């Protein structure tokens, strides 16, 4: 099959601004969304294949067990599937193949910030008579705006991988409310949530014995060095992850192993680190079903059905845009 044309959406990622704000704030903090440059995306694919990192495996189990029921809930014969942060698409392929087998005419719009990830996806998911693939490289919402402006079919948006867990409580409500506003009444959202579970299992997944997660986090410092002219010494920082039961979240930080100053050419200034001072990089929130159902309602969706893996450790929740809560 021919390679699909990749739509490039101009994305205004304020990396330079956000890194400066993060390193001058107290405590220091940089958003986990900046992990995913091309190299970061490749390391994350490595993480998802580790035995310790269960979320990808559990979500794949959800899809394999429930693919027929999920597709049956999408009643339209012509459907536009829009995936935010599509990665290499290996889980989504299971749903798309089920849609094709159920004779649905499907257009698939995978959106990802990484062109390399999109090119991997195109190797995994090929167009066919009933499946059209229209990849978009860019930010979630700019990509979604692009899709919505060209789409008249009912939409199924996908936000998988428990990526919603990277947003803090207020941020996730804002994100989902904006997503709902970008959709139309009756459109659907399939969203993945990692459920609260044994803390040892969480620790192994987010601080693996192979050092892959450590490499993933340190890659952010490499990115700052490369793109902003930083002189971070990666050997002087330690990856630290722990479960915070008050927040219900895994937290990942990089700790400065000594008192040091890091110069970044782009700003023409040095940033001071005390010994063992952290840069907070990621929250990965875990959820209960009560929290999930409350979230859906608060953001203008109603829950159609919840689909679980065989261990009940992970859920893909299918929501529909509530027409009464839509203000357009």
Order of alpha helices (4+ residues) and beta strands (2+ residues): beta-alpha-beta-alpha-alpha-beta-alpha-beta-alpha-beta-beta-alpha-beta-alpha-beta-alpha-alpha-beta-beta-beta-beta-beta-alpha-beta-beta
